[in-house]
Amino acid sequence: MKKVLLNWLAVASMATMVACSSQEAKKSEVVSDDKDAGSFTSLDEKSAKVKQLVEAYVKNDSTVGHEIYADTLQAYGWFANNQDSLQKTKVSPGGRAEFLKGDMNTHALFSGITMSTDNIKTFTFTDGRVLSGYWGMWTATGRFTKKFTTAPVHMILVWEGDKVVKIYRMFDTVTLQAEIAASQAK
C-alpha cells in the first residue's frame, strides 16, 4: 500500500510539473505577442530623474530640464481644443527651450507651487520602449487672483537613452487661463 501511495504521489507530482510548464510556455507566448508587455518600477534611475525634474520645477530651476530633456523635445499638451483637424494633439513649438520657458513662466503667475512626487513609475516594454509616468497634484496660489488651487497632473515622458525626447502632459488649464487673464487685466 505504501508503494502504491508513493507511486501515485510521484505520478501526481510529475503531472503537476508538466501542466505548470505547459501553462508557463503558453503565458510566455502570449507575452511575446503583446507589444505593450513589459515591466515597471519606481526604484530606477529614470524615475529618480523625473522626481528631480519635478522638484527642480517647484524651485523654479530649469537646470535639471536642460540636462534631461533633448534639445528637440516634443511637448504634447493634452488639453481641450489643442488638437489639429485630424484630432491629433499638436506638438508645442520651440523644443526644450520653449517648454522650459513656459514652465518657468508659471512662477510669475503663481506662488507657493508644490507638486507631489509619490507616484512616479518607469515602464520598460519588451520591444525596447522606455517611458516614465507621473501622476500627482499641483498646488499654488494665484499672484493676481489670490486664489489657492489644486490640479491633478499626468505626464508621460518618452526616453531615448538618457534623454527625454517626448513629453505628454495632461491637466485642467482653467486655473492657468484665469490667472493669465487676471495678469493681463492689471
C-alpha positions as CSV (number, residue, x, y, z in Angstrom):
1,M,0.0,0.0,0.0
2,K,2.9,2.3,0.9
3,K,4.5,1.7,-2.6
4,V,1.2,2.4,-4.3
5,L,0.8,5.7,-2.5
6,L,4.4,6.7,-3.2
7,N,4.0,5.9,-6.9
8,W,0.7,7.8,-7.0
9,L,2.4,10.8,-5.4
10,A,5.3,10.6,-7.9
11,V,2.9,10.5,-10.9
12,A,0.8,13.3,-9.5
13,S,3.9,15.5,-8.9
14,M,5.1,14.9,-12.5
15,A,1.7,15.6,-13.9
16,T,1.6,18.9,-12.0
17,M,5.1,19.9,-13.2
18,V,4.2,19.1,-16.8
19,A,0.9,21.1,-16.5
20,C,2.6,24.0,-14.9
21,S,5.4,24.1,-17.5
22,S,2.9,23.9,-20.3
23,Q,0.9,26.9,-18.9
24,E,4.2,28.9,-18.5
25,A,5.1,28.2,-22.1
26,K,1.6,29.4,-23.2
27,K,2.0,32.5,-21.0
28,S,5.3,33.4,-22.4
29,E,4.0,33.0,-26.0
30,V,1.1,35.4,-25.2
31,V,3.5,38.0,-23.6
32,S,5.9,37.9,-26.6
33,D,2.9,38.8,-28.9
34,D,1.9,41.7,-26.8
35,K,3.8,44.8,-27.9
36,D,2.7,46.5,-24.7
37,A,4.1,43.8,-22.4
38,G,7.0,44.6,-20.1
39,S,7.8,45.7,-16.6
40,F,7.5,48.7,-14.4
41,T,9.3,50.0,-11.3
42,S,9.6,53.2,-9.2
43,L,13.0,52.4,-7.9
44,D,15.1,53.0,-11.1
45,E,17.3,55.8,-12.3
46,K,14.8,57.3,-14.7
47,S,12.0,57.5,-12.1
48,A,14.6,59.3,-9.8
49,K,15.4,61.7,-12.7
50,V,11.7,62.5,-13.2
51,K,11.4,63.2,-9.4
52,Q,14.4,65.6,-9.8
53,L,12.7,67.3,-12.7
54,V,9.5,67.9,-10.7
55,E,11.4,69.1,-7.6
56,A,13.5,71.5,-9.7
57,Y,10.4,72.9,-11.4
58,V,8.9,73.6,-8.0
59,K,12.0,75.6,-7.1
60,N,11.8,77.5,-10.5
61,D,15.1,75.8,-11.5
62,S,15.4,74.7,-15.2
63,T,18.9,73.2,-15.0
64,V,17.7,69.6,-14.5
65,G,15.4,70.1,-17.5
66,H,18.3,71.2,-19.6
67,E,20.2,68.1,-18.6
68,I,17.4,65.6,-19.1
69,Y,15.3,66.9,-22.0
70,A,16.6,66.6,-25.5
71,D,17.1,69.9,-27.4
72,T,14.5,68.8,-29.8
73,L,11.9,67.8,-27.1
74,Q,8.4,67.3,-28.5
75,A,5.9,68.5,-25.9
76,Y,2.3,67.4,-26.3
77,G,-0.3,69.2,-24.1
78,W,-3.4,67.0,-23.8
79,F,-5.7,69.9,-23.2
80,A,-9.1,70.9,-24.6
81,N,-9.0,72.2,-28.1
82,N,-5.3,71.5,-28.5
83,Q,-5.8,69.1,-31.4
84,D,-5.4,69.6,-35.2
85,S,-8.0,69.0,-37.8
86,L,-7.3,65.3,-37.6
87,Q,-7.9,65.4,-33.9
88,K,-4.3,64.6,-33.1
89,T,-2.7,66.6,-30.3
90,K,-0.5,69.4,-31.5
91,V,3.2,69.5,-30.7
92,S,4.1,72.7,-28.9
93,P,6.7,74.7,-30.9
94,G,10.2,75.5,-29.7
95,G,11.5,72.3,-28.3
96,R,13.2,72.2,-24.9
97,A,13.8,75.9,-24.6
98,E,10.2,76.9,-25.1
99,F,8.9,74.1,-22.9
100,L,11.1,75.1,-20.0
101,K,10.3,78.8,-20.5
102,G,6.6,78.0,-20.3
103,D,7.1,76.0,-17.1
104,M,9.2,78.8,-15.5
105,N,6.6,81.4,-16.5
106,T,4.1,79.7,-14.2
107,H,6.1,81.0,-11.3
108,A,5.4,84.6,-12.5
109,L,1.7,83.7,-12.3
110,F,1.6,81.6,-9.1
111,S,3.3,81.5,-5.7
112,G,3.9,78.6,-3.3
113,I,3.9,76.0,-6.1
114,T,4.1,72.4,-4.9
115,M,3.9,69.0,-6.6
116,S,3.6,65.6,-5.1
117,T,6.3,63.1,-6.0
118,D,5.0,59.8,-4.6
119,N,3.7,58.3,-7.8
120,I,6.3,58.0,-10.5
121,K,6.9,54.8,-12.4
122,T,9.1,53.8,-15.3
123,F,7.8,51.3,-17.9
124,T,10.2,49.1,-19.9
125,F,8.4,47.4,-22.8
126,T,9.6,44.1,-24.4
127,D,10.0,46.0,-27.7
128,G,12.6,48.3,-26.1
129,R,10.5,51.4,-25.4
130,V,11.1,53.2,-22.1
131,L,8.5,55.6,-20.7
132,S,8.2,57.2,-17.3
133,G,4.8,58.2,-15.9
134,Y,3.9,60.8,-13.3
135,W,0.6,61.1,-11.5
136,G,0.4,63.9,-9.0
137,M,-1.2,67.0,-7.6
138,W,0.0,70.6,-8.4
139,T,-0.9,73.3,-5.9
140,A,-0.3,77.0,-5.9
141,T,-1.8,80.4,-5.1
142,G,-2.5,82.8,-8.0
143,R,-0.4,86.0,-7.8
144,F,-3.2,88.0,-9.4
145,T,-6.5,86.3,-8.3
146,K,-5.1,85.3,-4.9
147,K,-7.0,82.0,-5.3
148,F,-5.5,78.8,-3.9
149,T,-5.8,75.9,-6.4
150,T,-5.1,72.3,-6.8
151,A,-4.9,70.4,-10.1
152,P,-4.2,66.8,-10.9
153,V,-1.3,66.4,-13.4
154,H,-0.5,63.4,-15.5
155,M,2.7,63.2,-17.6
156,I,4.3,60.5,-19.7
157,L,8.0,61.0,-20.6
158,V,9.4,59.1,-23.5
159,W,13.1,58.2,-23.2
160,E,15.7,57.5,-25.8
161,G,18.9,56.6,-23.9
162,D,19.3,59.1,-21.1
163,K,17.2,61.9,-22.7
164,V,13.5,62.6,-22.7
165,V,12.5,63.1,-26.3
166,K,8.7,63.5,-25.9
167,I,6.5,64.5,-23.0
168,Y,2.8,64.2,-22.9
169,R,1.2,66.3,-20.2
170,M,-2.5,66.5,-19.1
171,F,-4.1,68.8,-16.6
172,D,-7.1,71.2,-16.4
173,T,-6.0,74.6,-17.7
174,V,-8.9,76.6,-16.4
175,T,-6.9,78.0,-13.4
176,L,-3.9,78.8,-15.6
177,Q,-6.1,80.6,-18.1
178,A,-7.9,82.5,-15.4
179,E,-4.5,83.6,-13.9
180,I,-3.2,84.7,-17.3
181,A,-6.4,86.7,-17.9
182,A,-6.1,88.3,-14.5
183,S,-2.4,89.2,-15.1
184,Q,-3.4,90.9,-18.4
185,A,-6.2,92.9,-16.8
186,K,-3.9,94.8,-14.4
